[in-house]
Amino acid sequence: DDDIKKLIKKMVKQRTESIDIYKKNNRKDLLEVEQNEYDILTGFLPKQLGDEETKKICAELISKLGASSLKDMGKVMGELKKSHSDEIDFAKAGPLIKELLNS
């Protein structure tokens, strides 16, 4: 169900942010709890593609859409969300698309 996926993705994002904070502040006790919750939650989501697969998909989409500058980033992200919303981490895809459009 899409609503459940959205809720779990939000919870995963919260755990990811907490994990980063706890790592910076050297709070291993809290980090372990958040990491365990993160691991459990991600088990309920579709498998995310790795960096290489994400980069390949982004490059193909940029080529397909004829995107040539950062002005086209919204168009690329929109199409990416339509076609790969469950399998791509958009926090990673954004910087990849910027990098590809700048080169």
C-alpha positions as a Python dict, from the first residue, in 0.01 Angstrom:
ca = {
    (1, 'D'): (0, 0, 0),
    (2, 'D'): (139, 341, -100),
    (3, 'D'): (41, 514, 224),
    (4, 'I'): (228, 257, 430),
    (5, 'K'): (536, 288, 205),
    (6, 'K'): (531, 666, 250),
    (7, 'L'): (506, 630, 627),
    (8, 'I'): (790, 378, 644),
    (9, 'K'): (1008, 597, 416),
    (10, 'K'): (947, 892, 648),
    (11, 'M'): (1042, 680, 950),
    (12, 'V'): (1357, 557, 772),
    (13, 'K'): (1454, 916, 691),
    (14, 'Q'): (1410, 1013, 1057),
    (15, 'R'): (1629, 723, 1166),
    (16, 'T'): (1895, 816, 910),
    (17, 'E'): (1907, 1174, 1038),
    (18, 'S'): (1927, 1051, 1398),
    (19, 'I'): (2205, 807, 1310),
    (20, 'D'): (2410, 1089, 1157),
    (21, 'I'): (2362, 1307, 1465),
    (22, 'Y'): (2452, 1027, 1704),
    (23, 'K'): (2765, 943, 1504),
    (24, 'K'): (2879, 1307, 1517),
    (25, 'N'): (2818, 1323, 1892),
    (26, 'N'): (2975, 982, 1963),
    (27, 'R'): (2657, 844, 2123),
    (28, 'K'): (2704, 474, 2057),
    (29, 'D'): (2423, 371, 2291),
    (30, 'L'): (2160, 572, 2101),
    (31, 'L'): (2322, 496, 1765),
    (32, 'E'): (2276, 122, 1817),
    (33, 'V'): (1904, 162, 1893),
    (34, 'E'): (1845, 382, 1586),
    (35, 'Q'): (2048, 150, 1363),
    (36, 'N'): (1843, -150, 1473),
    (37, 'E'): (1518, 35, 1403),
    (38, 'Y'): (1654, 146, 1064),
    (39, 'D'): (1744, -212, 973),
    (40, 'I'): (1397, -337, 1067),
    (41, 'L'): (1214, -61, 878),
    (42, 'T'): (1419, -96, 559),
    (43, 'G'): (1330, -464, 553),
    (44, 'F'): (971, -364, 473),
    (45, 'L'): (1064, -146, 175),
    (46, 'P'): (1158, -251, -179),
    (47, 'K'): (1532, -297, -231),
    (48, 'Q'): (1707, 30, -314),
    (49, 'L'): (1940, 46, -613),
    (50, 'G'): (2310, 106, -554),
    (51, 'D'): (2503, 416, -657),
    (52, 'E'): (2620, 275, -989),
    (53, 'E'): (2273, 161, -1098),
    (54, 'T'): (2125, 494, -988),
    (55, 'K'): (2388, 688, -1181),
    (56, 'K'): (2327, 479, -1493),
    (57, 'I'): (1950, 534, -1476),
    (58, 'C'): (1998, 908, -1419),
    (59, 'A'): (2238, 937, -1715),
    (60, 'E'): (1997, 748, -1942),
    (61, 'L'): (1708, 967, -1833),
    (62, 'I'): (1906, 1288, -1888),
    (63, 'S'): (1994, 1169, -2235),
    (64, 'K'): (1636, 1063, -2311),
    (65, 'L'): (1492, 1397, -2198),
    (66, 'G'): (1765, 1601, -2365),
    (67, 'A'): (1844, 1776, -2038),
    (68, 'S'): (2151, 1994, -2065),
    (69, 'S'): (2164, 2227, -1764),
    (70, 'L'): (2064, 2258, -1401),
    (71, 'K'): (1743, 2428, -1521),
    (72, 'D'): (1630, 2083, -1637),
    (73, 'M'): (1687, 1920, -1299),
    (74, 'G'): (1322, 1944, -1194),
    (75, 'K'): (1212, 1776, -1514),
    (76, 'V'): (1464, 1494, -1465),
    (77, 'M'): (1371, 1444, -1097),
    (78, 'G'): (1000, 1443, -1182),
    (79, 'E'): (1045, 1175, -1445),
    (80, 'L'): (1270, 976, -1212),
    (81, 'K'): (1004, 982, -940),
    (82, 'K'): (740, 863, -1186),
    (83, 'S'): (942, 568, -1309),
    (84, 'H'): (1160, 465, -1014),
    (85, 'S'): (1003, 603, -696),
    (86, 'D'): (1034, 283, -494),
    (87, 'E'): (1384, 177, -592),
    (88, 'I'): (1592, 497, -588),
    (89, 'D'): (1709, 699, -290),
    (90, 'F'): (1638, 1055, -403),
    (91, 'A'): (1875, 1201, -144),
    (92, 'K'): (2153, 1033, -343),
    (93, 'A'): (1997, 1087, -686),
    (94, 'G'): (1982, 1467, -654),
    (95, 'P'): (2358, 1521, -624),
    (96, 'L'): (2421, 1262, -897),
    (97, 'I'): (2191, 1444, -1137),
    (98, 'K'): (2357, 1778, -1055),
    (99, 'E'): (2697, 1623, -1122),
    (100, 'L'): (2583, 1475, -1453),
    (101, 'L'): (2418, 1798, -1568),
    (102, 'N'): (2729, 2003, -1480),
    (103, 'S'): (2964, 1781, -1678),
}
